[in-house]
Amino acid sequence: MDSSQYAAYRPLMFSIAYRMTGSVSDAEDIVQDAFLRASQDPAGQDGQVGSPKAYLATITTRLAIDHLRSARVRRESYVGTWLPEPLVGAGPGAPRGAPDPAEFAETSDSLSLAFLVLLESLGPAERAVFLLREVFGYDYGEIAGITGKSEAACRQVFARARRRVDEGRPRFETSRAEGEELTALFLAAADGGDMSSLLERLAPDVLFYGDSGGRGEVTFSAPLYGREQVAELIRLQVQRTLELDAVLTPAQVNGQPGMLARDADGGLIVVIALDVLDRQVQAIRVIANPDKLRHLGPVSRTWHLRWNERNRGVTPGEGAAS
């Protein structure tokens, strides 16, 4: 295996690993480990591999399954609501060099945060079979070779996984224009504009998911439900944005309309993704855990400190450790 093959197959390998783990950093580690193993395998070095693509997909999938099994305890002890690490697409407000979700797969709906969370209901091997068939279009013979299961077993596993996923699969019918329109309403509100137009576009049963990993001022142990509760939270967040000179910019987050919030120094505070259906916001997902944002560039170091000091009536910087 050489560098040209790494460049050719890395997008596929990353696609598999990211959807399996929901983590950009873990996916990158898995891809590097997979290629390292392939390059050290005598069969790979001697050109005995019939299909480098299938060979690398197999190693990547098996490493991802092993990773998920070892990570299960960490996931169960996670503080608050768990959301995947976001992929931020190229576009206005996106970090320089940010990956475009379209680079990693043809089907952006399988990149949505809602879909990745839904995959958490599947076991590691079950998730692999489902993704390889549903998202990547492998036939059962190929899946059997990758996972080490029989074709009959793969068919049964996929059927069970498909039923479970279909029961909870979210429906999105967001056009780019609708996404941009709703994002603009958030930006206008954060810029001191009229909140009413934004709040009118929240669905009556809108959901708010917040993932701070216990690292932020607020930890959401469960989603907030309903227009009134979510609207009040948005009002509070807009107030914070205005008081602390933070800036919101639009971005594509895992193929969905979204925004990035940065502090006055350019540090990333949160990533926000919107689920939109019938021109209404059905769900808002906010990722504030700094460990899940570092792959997108510098993370804000001052946001929570400044906000807590404001709440205590302390001028930002006073009483802080030098």
Buried (B, 14 or more C-beta within 10 A) or exposed (E): BEEEBBEEBBBBBBBBBBBBBBBBEBBBBBBEBBBEBBBEBEEBEEEEBEEBBBBBBBBBBBBBBEBBEEBEEEEEEEEBBBBBBBBBBBEEBBBEEBBBBBEBBEBBBBBBBBBBBBBEEBBBBBBBBBBBBBBBEBEBEBBBBBBEBEBEBBBEBBEBBBEBBEEEEBEBEBEEEBBEBBBBBBBBBBEEBEBEEBBEBBBEEBBBBBBBBEBBEEBBEEBBEBBEBBBEBBBEBBEBBEEBEBBBBBBBBBBBBBBBBBBEEEBBBBBBBBBBBEEBBBBBBBBBBBEBBBBBBBBBEBBBBBBEBBEEEBEBEEEEEE
